[in-house]
Amino acid sequence: MDRYQAEEVIERNLRVGAVEEYVDGDTALEMLGEIVKLFNTPAKIGVPLIEHLRQVNLKISGRLSEFCDQIVSDNVDYVIEADAEDRRHARSDYRELTTERMH
């Protein structure tokens, strides 16, 4: 598995909400707190509600995008190593199976 494949695996998992294998609970709660703060930002005087909601949405989307990018970059090496380990185990299991069949 190369870096691009590892990034795709992580991104695919994040799209279905599988954050827990990449981020500890405290970090996830911290991010949730940031999102809640952004969501509850009061509108500035004179700014129409629709514009305020658009600005809040942009801030939340931007922060989530940064967070996901950070998760991907922090975990690419881990995913590559885990895949390599899985492959080593699969080869070892295959050798054991074929050795058993030969005897």
N, C-alpha and C positions, 0 to 999 in steps of 0.2 A: 504494500500500500504506500502510495506517495502522499505528499502534503496535500495536494488537491483533492485526492480521494478522502483523506482524513477530514478535511474541511467540509466536504459534502456530507459525510456521515454525521458530523456534529450539527451542521445546519439542518439536516433532515430531522434529527432528533429534537432540536429546538423547535422546529415548526409544529411538532406534535406535543410540545410542552414537557419534554423529558429533560428538565434542567437539573434535577437532583444529582445526576451522576457527574456533572461538571462543576457545580457550584455548591458550596456548603450553605447550610440553613441561615446562618447569620448574614452572609452576603446577599442571599435571596431576599431576606426580610428587609435589609437595608435598601435594596433596589425597589422593593414594593413601597417602602416608606417614601422614597424620592418620587415615585409615580403618584402616590396619593397626595403629596404636597403640591406637585405640579397640577394635578386635577383640581385641587381646591384653591388654586390661585384666584384671588378676587379680580374681577374685571376693573380696569382702569376707568375712571370717570370719563364719559363721553365716547367710550368705545362700544360699538354695537355688540350685542350678545353673540351674534353669529361670528363676528370677527374675533371676539375673545375666545370662543370655542375653537376656532380655526388655529389661533396662536397656541392655545393649550395643547391641541392635538399635535401640532408640529413639534412642540417641546417634548411631549411624551414620546412621540415616534422617534425623534432624534436621540433621546436618552436610551430608549430600548435598543435602537440600532447600535449605538456605541457599546452598550452592555453585551449584546450578542457578538459583536466583533471581538470584544475582549475575551469572551468565553471561548470563541473559536481559537484565537491566537494562543491562549493559555493552555489549551488542551490538545492541540494538534500532535505534539510529540507523544503524549500519553496514549492517544488513540493508535498511533503508528506502532508504538511499543506493544500495546495490548494485542494488536493484530498479529504482529510478529510472534509473540508468545503463543497465541492460539494456533498459528501455523506450525510452530515447533511441537506443540502437544499433539496436533493432528498427525504429523509425520511419525512421532514416537508411537502413538496409538496404532498407526498403520503398520509400523515395523513389528510391534508386538503381535498384532493380529496375524500377519503373514508368517511370523516365526511359529506361532502356535499351530497354524494350518500345515506347516511343513513337517511338524513332528507328529 
